[in-house]
Amino acid sequence: MKLFRKLLAGAAVAGALAAIATIEPAAVQAQGKKAIEGKGTGTLKGKIKLNGTAPAGAKLKIDPGNKDAGHCGKGDTEDETWVSKDGGLGNVVVFLKPPAGSYFKVDTSKKDWPEKVEIDQPFCAFKPHVSVMFPEYEGKPTGQKLIVKNSAPILHNSRVAGSSFKNPAKGETLAAGSTKEFALKADTQAIKINCDAHKWMEAYIWAFDHPFAAVTKADGSFEIKNVPLGVDLAVMAWHEVGTPAAGVEVKKGQLKDGDTIDFSIQKK
């Protein structure tokens, strides 16, 4: 059964990143909050559609004067801001949001999330461009770490910055072939990663206090497993340029296992 269709209007990047701080999608401490537990779990699927046309062959703005420009140009130089296939939109974060004053109860003994989330820099772009994490639950680390790799034969620098309270900016120099580990906290905004050595490089991570999140594929499709059923919640969608996080409310009993939800994001 298809539940909803929602239009997200386009917006400037700066405005998008600023507005998200007021939404507080899911990163909360358990103290003073009410735990909500679903009546069983299910799988939520859907598709994020692109209203408009993705720039054909859009390229990263590699500085030709950068000393590493030769190596950078050998790799994937596609700009991944607007990734689109078959009318869908990739690199959109879809996540569940609990009602105000509550948080999702998660059985951490049934671990179905990876030990680590990896981002590589084989040339001069972060791969993947957008990721989601579950690093914290009830104010305590889940053990999931962010691993940033440099598989390139050149020097990279990774600066990771979220909100000043949760994830203040931290930079690490990565020599060729090296790896760095970052311990993140659940945040109220997208965490941005950039490279000081190659200014055009950037990526985004959403760090939640629950595992109910996914990043859309190039065709806009997504799947979130083990979502709580029979509770009030909202299904949210975030894109780095489109409206930062807009969603639809789902009342108790509306969400069933195997339901789908579609969004559309406007490209201006």
C-alpha positions as CSV (number, residue, x, y, z in Angstrom):
1,M,0.0,0.0,0.0
2,K,1.3,3.4,-0.9
3,L,0.9,5.8,2.0
4,F,2.0,9.3,1.0
5,R,3.5,11.6,-1.6
6,K,5.2,14.8,-0.5
7,L,6.8,17.7,-2.5
8,L,9.9,19.3,-1.1
9,A,10.7,22.7,-2.5
10,G,14.3,23.6,-3.5
11,A,16.4,25.8,-1.2
12,A,19.9,27.2,-1.0
13,V,22.6,25.1,0.6
14,A,23.3,27.6,3.4
15,G,19.7,28.0,4.2
16,A,19.1,24.3,4.2
17,L,21.9,23.5,6.6
18,A,20.9,26.4,8.9
19,A,17.2,25.4,9.0
20,I,17.9,21.8,9.9
21,A,19.1,22.8,13.4
22,T,15.6,23.8,14.3
23,I,14.1,20.5,13.3
24,E,16.0,18.2,15.7
25,P,15.1,15.0,13.7
26,A,16.1,12.3,16.1
27,A,19.2,13.0,18.0
28,V,18.1,13.3,21.6
29,Q,19.2,12.1,25.0
30,A,17.1,9.6,26.7
31,Q,16.9,11.5,30.0
32,G,13.5,13.0,30.4
33,K,12.2,11.4,27.3
34,K,9.6,8.7,26.9
35,A,10.6,5.4,25.2
36,I,8.1,4.3,22.6
37,E,8.1,0.7,21.4
38,G,6.4,-0.6,18.3
39,K,3.9,-3.4,18.2
40,G,6.1,-5.5,16.0
41,T,8.4,-4.4,13.2
42,G,8.2,-4.1,9.5
43,T,10.0,-2.9,6.4
44,L,9.4,0.5,4.9
45,K,10.2,1.1,1.2
46,G,9.8,4.0,-1.1
47,K,11.3,6.3,-3.7
48,I,12.4,9.8,-3.8
49,K,11.6,11.4,-7.1
50,L,13.3,14.4,-8.8
51,N,11.0,17.1,-10.1
52,G,13.3,18.7,-12.7
53,T,16.3,17.7,-14.6
54,A,19.7,16.8,-13.0
55,P,22.6,18.6,-14.6
56,A,24.0,16.4,-17.3
57,G,27.6,15.5,-16.7
58,A,28.1,17.9,-13.9
59,K,31.7,17.8,-12.8
60,L,33.5,18.6,-9.5
61,K,35.2,22.0,-9.6
62,I,38.7,20.7,-9.4
63,D,41.3,23.5,-9.0
64,P,43.6,23.1,-12.0
65,G,46.3,24.8,-10.0
66,N,46.2,22.3,-7.1
67,K,49.4,20.2,-7.0
68,D,47.4,17.0,-7.0
69,A,45.1,18.0,-9.9
70,G,46.7,15.3,-12.2
71,H,45.8,12.5,-9.9
72,C,42.4,14.0,-9.0
73,G,41.5,14.0,-12.7
74,K,42.2,10.3,-13.1
75,G,39.3,9.3,-10.8
76,D,35.5,9.9,-10.6
77,T,35.0,13.6,-11.1
78,E,31.2,13.5,-11.2
79,D,29.4,16.0,-8.9
80,E,27.1,13.9,-6.8
81,T,24.9,16.7,-5.5
82,W,22.1,15.7,-8.0
83,V,22.4,12.0,-8.8
84,S,19.4,10.8,-10.8
85,K,18.4,7.7,-12.6
86,D,15.0,6.7,-14.0
87,G,13.4,9.8,-12.5
88,G,14.6,9.1,-9.0
89,L,17.0,11.1,-6.8
90,G,20.0,9.5,-5.0
91,N,21.9,10.6,-1.9
92,V,18.7,11.6,0.0
93,V,18.6,10.6,3.7
94,V,15.2,9.1,4.7
95,F,14.7,8.6,8.4
96,L,12.1,8.1,11.1
97,K,11.5,10.8,13.7
98,P,9.7,10.1,17.0
99,P,7.1,12.4,18.5
100,A,8.4,15.3,20.6
101,G,9.5,14.3,24.1
102,S,10.1,10.6,23.1
103,Y,12.7,8.3,21.6
104,F,12.5,5.0,19.8
105,K,13.2,2.0,22.0
106,V,15.9,-0.2,20.3
107,D,16.8,-3.7,21.3
108,T,20.6,-3.3,21.0
109,S,21.1,-7.1,21.6
110,K,19.7,-7.6,18.1
111,K,22.4,-5.8,16.3
112,D,21.6,-5.4,12.6
113,W,23.8,-2.4,11.9
114,P,27.5,-2.6,10.8
115,E,30.4,-2.2,13.2
116,K,31.7,0.7,11.2
117,V,30.8,3.1,8.4
118,E,33.6,3.7,5.9
119,I,34.3,6.6,3.7
120,D,37.3,6.5,1.2
121,Q,39.2,9.1,-0.8
122,P,40.8,7.1,-3.7
123,F,41.2,10.3,-5.8
124,C,39.7,13.7,-4.8
125,A,36.1,12.9,-3.9
126,F,34.7,11.2,-0.8
127,K,33.1,7.8,-1.5
128,P,30.2,7.5,-0.6
129,H,29.0,11.1,-0.8
130,V,26.2,10.6,1.8
131,S,26.1,8.1,4.7
132,V,24.0,7.4,7.8
133,M,25.1,6.2,11.2
134,F,23.8,4.9,14.6
135,P,26.7,5.8,16.9
136,E,24.8,6.6,20.1
137,Y,21.8,5.2,22.0
138,E,20.4,6.5,25.3
139,G,23.4,8.8,25.6
140,K,25.9,5.9,25.3
141,P,28.0,4.8,22.4
142,T,26.8,1.8,20.3
143,G,30.3,1.0,19.2
144,Q,29.7,2.0,15.6
145,K,32.6,4.1,14.4
146,L,33.3,6.3,11.3
147,I,36.4,5.1,9.4
148,V,37.9,7.6,6.9
149,K,40.4,6.0,4.6
150,N,42.9,7.4,2.1
151,S,43.6,4.8,-0.5
152,A,45.2,7.5,-2.7
153,P,48.9,8.0,-3.2
154,I,48.6,11.6,-2.1
155,L,48.0,13.5,1.1
156,H,44.4,14.2,2.2
157,N,43.0,16.0,5.2
158,S,39.5,15.2,6.5
159,R,37.7,17.7,8.6
160,V,34.5,16.4,10.2
161,A,32.1,19.0,11.6
162,G,28.5,18.8,13.0
163,S,26.8,20.9,15.6
164,S,29.3,22.7,17.9
165,F,27.8,20.9,21.0
166,K,27.6,17.4,19.6
167,N,30.3,17.1,17.0
168,P,32.6,20.1,17.0
169,A,34.9,20.4,14.1
170,K,37.9,18.0,14.1
171,G,40.5,17.6,11.4
172,E,42.8,14.7,10.7
173,T,45.7,14.5,8.2
174,L,45.7,11.3,6.3
175,A,48.9,10.2,4.7
176,A,48.8,8.1,1.6
177,G,47.3,4.7,2.5
178,S,46.3,5.6,6.0
179,T,43.1,5.3,8.0
180,K,41.6,7.5,10.8
181,E,38.8,6.6,13.2
182,F,36.2,9.2,14.3
183,A,33.8,8.7,17.3
184,L,30.7,10.6,16.5
185,K,27.6,11.4,18.6
186,A,24.0,11.5,17.5
187,D,23.5,15.0,16.1
188,T,20.7,17.4,15.3
189,Q,22.1,18.3,11.9
190,A,24.0,16.9,8.9
191,I,27.7,16.3,9.7
192,K,29.9,17.7,6.9
193,I,33.2,16.3,5.9
194,N,35.6,18.2,3.7
195,C,39.3,18.1,2.8
196,D,41.5,21.2,3.5
197,A,43.9,20.0,0.8
198,H,41.3,19.8,-1.9
199,K,38.6,22.4,-1.2
200,W,36.0,21.0,-3.6
201,M,35.8,17.7,-1.7
202,E,32.8,17.3,0.6
203,A,30.5,14.6,1.9
204,Y,27.7,14.4,4.5
205,I,26.8,12.0,7.3
206,W,23.6,11.9,9.4
207,A,24.3,10.4,12.9
208,F,21.1,9.2,14.6
209,D,20.2,7.8,18.0
210,H,18.3,5.0,16.3
211,P,19.0,2.7,13.3
212,F,15.9,3.6,11.3
213,A,17.5,5.5,8.4
214,A,18.7,4.9,4.8
215,V,20.3,6.7,1.9
216,T,18.6,6.5,-1.5
217,K,20.2,4.8,-4.5
218,A,20.6,6.7,-7.8
219,D,17.0,5.7,-8.8
220,G,15.7,7.2,-5.6
221,S,14.8,3.8,-4.0
222,F,15.3,3.1,-0.3
223,E,14.5,0.5,2.3
224,I,14.4,0.7,6.1
225,K,14.2,-2.6,7.9
226,N,12.8,-3.3,11.4
227,V,10.8,-0.1,11.7
228,P,8.5,0.1,14.7
229,L,4.8,-0.4,13.8
230,G,1.7,0.8,15.6
231,V,3.3,4.1,17.0
232,D,3.1,7.7,16.1
233,L,6.1,8.9,14.1
234,A,7.2,10.9,11.1
235,V,9.0,9.8,8.0
236,M,11.5,12.5,7.0
237,A,13.6,13.2,3.9
238,W,16.7,15.3,3.6
239,H,18.8,16.4,0.6
240,E,21.8,18.7,0.8
241,V,20.3,21.3,-1.5
242,G,16.6,20.7,-1.3
243,T,14.6,21.5,1.8
244,P,16.7,20.1,4.6
245,A,14.2,17.8,6.3
246,A,10.5,17.7,5.5
247,G,8.2,14.8,6.3
248,V,4.8,13.4,6.9
249,E,3.2,12.3,10.1
250,V,2.2,8.7,10.5
251,K,-0.4,7.9,13.2
252,K,-0.7,4.7,15.1
253,G,-1.9,1.9,13.0
254,Q,-1.2,3.6,9.6
255,L,2.1,2.1,8.9
256,K,2.1,-1.6,7.9
257,D,4.9,-4.0,7.0
258,G,5.8,-3.6,3.4
259,D,4.2,-0.1,3.0
260,T,5.8,2.4,0.6
261,I,6.2,6.1,0.9
262,D,7.2,8.5,-1.9
263,F,8.6,12.0,-1.8
264,S,9.4,14.4,-4.6
265,I,12.2,17.0,-4.4
266,Q,12.1,20.0,-6.7
267,K,15.2,20.9,-8.7
268,K,15.3,24.6,-9.5
